[in-house]
Amino acid sequence: MKRLLVIAAAALLLPASAYAGPATLNHPGRTLAANCFQCHGTDGYGLEHLAGQSAREISGELLEMSLKSNPRGDIMNVHALAYTPAEIDLIADYFAKQPK
């Protein structure tokens, strides 16, 4: 029993990168998506489920948010404004490649 608890505790201490799938571990969009992790999770399973969605759909939504003039500073608008269209495409591709 003690051995099982030690193994479980060690697993909890692993960095988030240890859980990423091989296809996305070294994905260039992974670092860019770090700002998304608090709400969307490291694998796209947070408040708004992004994992496995179409990269085109995710990218389109982010680009649309970046073009909105939002005087109250909606958090998604602020985040989307921080990225270039190419960076948005990388983020979208990263989340799209996460398993559903």
N, C-alpha and C positions, 0 to 999 in steps of 0.2 A: 504494500500500500504506500509506504514512504517513497519507494522508487517511482511509482506512478505520479505522485504529487510533485516530485522533483522534475520529472519529464514535462508535466503540464505547466509548471512554473517557468521552465526554460523556454517552452514554446511561446508563452505570453511575452517573454522578453525579446523575442526575435524582432528585428526591424521589419517595418511594413514591406520592404523590398523582398523579404524572404517569401512572402505570400504571393507575389506577382507571378503571373504565368510566364513561361519562357518567351512567348511572342511579344510581351510588353515590358519585360524587365529592362531592356536596353532601348526602349522606344524613345525617340527624341521628344515626343509630346508628353512623356511622363513627368519630366521636371517642370515643364510649362503648366501642367495640370495640377501642380502642387497647391496652388491657390484655391482649387476647386474641392480639395479633399475634405475640408471641414464640413461642407454641406453634402457633397456628392459621394464621399468616401473614396478611398484609394483605388477602388475597383469599379466605381460607378454605381454602387448600391446604396447611396445615401437617401436624402430627402426626395430628390428627383432622380428616378432610376435612369441612368444613362448607358449602362453596360449593354453592349450588343445592339444599341440603336444604330441607325444609319449615320455614317459620318457626315453625309451630305445634309441630313436633317439637323444634326447637332451644330454643324458649322453654320448653316443658314440661320438658325435661331440666334447664335452668338453674334453673327454679323448684323442681324436685324437689331439686336439689343445695343450694339455699339453705335448704330446710326440714330437711335432715339435720343431726343433731347428731354432728359428727365430732370426737372428742377429739384426734385426731392432726393436725388442721388440713390436710386434703387441699387442695391448691392450688385445685382447681375449686370446692370448697365455700367457701373463703375469698373467691374472686372473686365467686361468685354472691351471697354475703351482702352484698356492697358495693353492689348495684344494687336499685332498686325494681322491682316487677313491670312498670311502664311502660317503664323503661329496658331491662329484659331483652327486652321485646317489640321495642324499637327495634334492639337488637343482633341479635336473631334475624332480623328483617326485612332488616337490612343484609347478613348472610351469605347469606340465602336468595336475595337478588337478584344475587349474584355468579354469573357464568356457570359452568356445570358443567365 
